[in-house]
Amino acid sequence: MDNKRTIPIYLFSGFLGSGKTTLLNHVIDYYKAADVKVAVIMNELGDVNLDGQLVDSDIPMAEMLSGCICCTIRGDLSMEIKDLIEEHRPDVIIIESTGAANPLEIIDGITETSMYTRIDLRKVITVVDGPELLARSRRGGRTYKLMQDQIRCATDLIVNKADKIAPEELVEAQQLIRELNPHAPLTVTIRCVTDMRLFDLSEQAASIGSWPHHEHDQHICGANCTHDSHDDASNHDHNHASHDNVSNRDHNQDSHDNASNRDHQHDSQDHTHANGQHNSESHHHHHHHTHEHVMTLTHYFDRAVSSHAFEALIAALPKEVYRAKGILTFSDTNSRFLFQYAYRELEFTRITPQGHVNDVAVFIGEHFAKEELLRMLRQLEQ
Ligand SMILES: Nc1nc2c(ncn2[C@@H]2O[C@H](COP(=O)(O)OP(=O)(O)OP(=O)(O)O)[C@@H](O)[C@H]2O)c(=O)[nH]1
């Protein structure tokens, strides 16, 4: 397989029944007409992939059933992505999450995966059910909170079902969405008929993932989400008992460990730069913040780099970059290292990857100068 190719990923978010599968089918048609090979990951809370039945049977598809990507089966996501790429070598992957999923957790899962597999999260597209959003905004509650999170996390927004809403209500829905996410381009649609340039894979269209706004002070989709029916919105409210951020953090850590254990044997004794506070603790704090314009930058290295130069780069990172992680081969040691950086602390763990694993660094922050950082990273390889 061509290990040098980076596969773009589109993530579809949006509440139950908002129109994600409808959009998916438009996009599949668009790619098929352009001779682009698309693969799909579908996540359903039930045991049967009903939405999958609606999709062309020629399309390579991974089904993640009986759980919500963002919690119970998040650890499997990286495996599914890896398998799809190895088996089908798609040009692009679309992930349709269940309407119950918290997109931030999935975004985290995908960036985690990019450490082991050459992928790039291109866009997070949230399909908003216009009438449902308005109705729920008047009632409040946990489901409305989830809808708000899905809107905040989007790089692009589609306000769907415009045919089911009066013009003045449509304006109200748009205002509501704009307050939650002032930056993401917003399109109003009926049956998700939208401009397909959003899915343009050309170089010019490639952008480093940029998430306009999110607030993640409460994790809504619980770790035990086992829904019988995915189309009963009120059921969802009932089943998703809120759990605190500590369990959320622990859960993240578990998922991470599961994912990394598949590919690596960690030598946890070898922490060369642990400065007191544990990284998972920092990660925990990260979830309390309100973020403006969260961005990620993923860089794949073509060669080994000097450990001193890399540490100098990390020391010079702007404060807007609050999280980084990756895998590196250093030219001045014999080992490969996993690095974790959070809130100005850098930690290395010696690893022995099984199979092919890229050297990669992922940076997450707010409004940082991505071009400048990219330049610094490229300089490391000279
Ligand atoms: N009236 C109307 N119905 C729509 C529109 N878009 C989609 N639908 C219908 O809404 C229902 C749900 O659409 P899907 O595309 O399956 O929604 P989804 O987000 O994939 O749903 P889940 O997988 O349950 O989360 C289907 O019956 C669609 O035909 C629209 O713009 N207007």
PDBQT file of the ligand as one rigid body, heavy atoms in Angstrom, charges set to zero:
ROOT
HETATM    1  N1  LIG A 401     -39.332  16.681   5.290  1.00  0.00    +0.000 N 
HETATM    2  C1  LIG A 401     -38.053  16.412   5.196  1.00  0.00    +0.000 A 
HETATM    3  N2  LIG A 401     -37.602  15.178   5.523  1.00  0.00    +0.000 NA
HETATM    4  C2  LIG A 401     -36.286  14.924   5.408  1.00  0.00    +0.000 A 
HETATM    5  C3  LIG A 401     -35.367  15.917   4.983  1.00  0.00    +0.000 A 
HETATM    6  N3  LIG A 401     -34.128  15.376   4.992  1.00  0.00    +0.000 NA
HETATM    7  C4  LIG A 401     -34.260  14.104   5.384  1.00  0.00    +0.000 A 
HETATM    8  N4  LIG A 401     -35.552  13.806   5.658  1.00  0.00    +0.000 N 
HETATM    9  C5  LIG A 401     -36.123  12.531   6.133  1.00  0.00    +0.000 C 
HETATM   10  O1  LIG A 401     -35.787  12.430   7.520  1.00  0.00    +0.000 OA
HETATM   11  C6  LIG A 401     -35.592  11.052   7.868  1.00  0.00    +0.000 C 
HETATM   12  C7  LIG A 401     -34.210  10.903   8.531  1.00  0.00    +0.000 C 
HETATM   13  O2  LIG A 401     -33.210  11.168   7.565  1.00  0.00    +0.000 OA
HETATM   14  P1  LIG A 401     -31.787  10.459   7.618  1.00  0.00    +0.000 P 
HETATM   15  O3  LIG A 401     -30.990  10.970   6.483  1.00  0.00    +0.000 OA
HETATM   16  O4  LIG A 401     -31.958   8.988   7.748  1.00  0.00    +0.000 OA
HETATM   17  O5  LIG A 401     -31.275  11.041   9.008  1.00  0.00    +0.000 OA
HETATM   18  P2  LIG A 401     -30.013  10.565   9.895  1.00  0.00    +0.000 P 
HETATM   19  O6  LIG A 401     -29.437  11.800  10.491  1.00  0.00    +0.000 OA
HETATM   20  O7  LIG A 401     -29.116   9.699   9.095  1.00  0.00    +0.000 OA
HETATM   21  O8  LIG A 401     -30.746   9.718  10.998  1.00  0.00    +0.000 OA
HETATM   22  P3  LIG A 401     -30.106   8.771  12.158  1.00  0.00    +0.000 P 
HETATM   23  O9  LIG A 401     -29.248   7.764  11.463  1.00  0.00    +0.000 OA
HETATM   24  O10 LIG A 401     -31.302   8.195  12.801  1.00  0.00    +0.000 OA
HETATM   25  O11 LIG A 401     -29.351   9.653  13.076  1.00  0.00    +0.000 OA
HETATM   26  C8  LIG A 401     -35.723  10.253   6.596  1.00  0.00    +0.000 C 
HETATM   27  O12 LIG A 401     -37.001   9.756   6.571  1.00  0.00    +0.000 OA
HETATM   28  C9  LIG A 401     -35.511  11.295   5.503  1.00  0.00    +0.000 C 
HETATM   29  O13 LIG A 401     -36.173  10.979   4.315  1.00  0.00    +0.000 OA
HETATM   30  C10 LIG A 401     -35.881  17.220   4.667  1.00  0.00    +0.000 A 
HETATM   31  O14 LIG A 401     -35.164  18.162   4.317  1.00  0.00    +0.000 OA
HETATM   32  N5  LIG A 401     -37.216  17.391   4.804  1.00  0.00    +0.000 N 
ENDROOT
TORSDOF 0
